[in-house]
């Protein structure tokens, strides 16, 4: 890895600047901060070209990563493989379009492979026991737990992300069937013995510490917004949840949607999962240039369809988690330089739903 040259003001984090220094064409972004170690990310120029990188929070510097230095991508599965996603040293996915048996290969570090294999095996058994109207998962073709290689059959269909971001009718017309499928998932009994470890997202206090250290010019607005955030309580009843349900993880397949990346599936809050997708629908609408009121209308439509489908989460139960998801997205997008202009809008949504939940 090589350090990307940066000309920094005070404090030293490159995320504290509103624009690149004069003469520099590349801005720094990370996918998400981490509690320990390097933060996977990328450098991007005005044309949308990217260079893979990691951010070192100790040095406050971005380091470019060469593919040959990361075992996850140094050796592709075949000459026909296309790298479709890569978070350096964390995970990678290749697409291999062979004439006979096309597949996707997901790779994780060897020390994570065993846990991933166990979770996938347990989850496959659970999903096979659900009603046919429940959301599907990509078919696991093979698993090499020793090396962290997992191959999946391709899924035919368009992602909800593409449909919504391209502002097509399919994004809206797909929501009723999606609401029904998610309702079936959340209402289905879970076999005994299925109790994978739940993810541990950053707390509000942790986000504030990260922002104070790496985006201090933006931190005061978050401190102010955090005061009104509602206290979330444990759900009275836990159900099977995907754990990372947003538009990029949803394929509009037939007859029911397919959810990708079930790695974080666990027994959790149905209301939280509904709220997370609602917050992402607002985010995508804002990215499309919609006014906040119009973006909010898309989420309200989603919540109405969920209610019509007979989902167990009532609207009041969704408001608190929704405020927290907007707060989290606002904090996350402090580190996504292209969309930093949305941070204030996302924080405003967080405050709005905090007030409505009180």
Secondary structure, 3 states (H helix, E strand, C coil): CEECCCCCCCCCCHHHCCCCCCCCCCEEEECCCCCCCCEEEEEECCCCCEEEEEEECCCCEEEECCHHHCHHHHCCCCCCEEEEEEECCCEEEEEECCCCCCEEEEEECHHHHHHHHHHHHHHHHHHHCCCCCCCEECCEEEEECCCCEEEECCCCCCEHHHHHHCCCHHHHHCHHHHHHHHHHHHHCCCCCCCCCCCCCCCCHHHHHHHHHHHCHHHHHHHHHHHHCCCCCCCCCCCEEECCCCCHHHEECCCCCCEECCCCCCEEECHHHHHHHHHHHHHHHHHHCCCCHHHHHHHHHHHHHHHHHCCCCCCHHHHHHHHHHHHHHHHHHHHHCHHHHHHHHHHHHHHHHHHHHHC
